[in-house]
Amino acid sequence: TAEKNDFLCLLGPSGCGKSTILNMVAGFERPTSGDVKVQGKIVERPGSDRGVVFQQPTLMPWLTVWENIAFHLRLKGIRKAERRARAQEFIELVGLQGLENHHPAELSGGMNQRVGIARALLMNPSVILMDEPFAALDAQTKLEMQEELVTIWQRHLCTVVFVTHSVDEALVLGNKIAVMT
């Protein structure tokens, strides 16, 4: 169980089911028995109450940073000026100011992950689900991103479920750790 504003790390070796649990909370997979609930409601499919940040950034290469962050607002029919303004808050939150009009190919891996995190935050979900989002980053960038993520979590007050196989990462990030075997 993760309570509101918890940073829960699912910690365990490869193949123990961490990502499977995350995928069930996201609504991408169904449990064979039991229920998965978010805010007391059974999860039956993906929903906007859950934002997902994947291992690899899932950005649209033809869109700029701000357009990727605000893409779901575009789908809702929100005007361009409002989308841009709402994206800007999160661009600044993740430290990407000045890069708003860059495309993913012009950014580093860490910067692309920041775009994914900003997109998830802008959706204002009940829970942000993160599946080893820093696994592909170099050690220095990973440490910087971990520190930034903790700062964002503390400022934004959101619930995070974070999958990792790194004990150190879980200790740095989580206020709760579920150890899986």
Summary of the structure (lengths in Angstrom):
residues: 181
radius of gyration: 16.0
end to end distance: 17.3
largest distance: 48.4
contacts: 523
relative contact order: 0.23
helix: 41%
strand: 15%
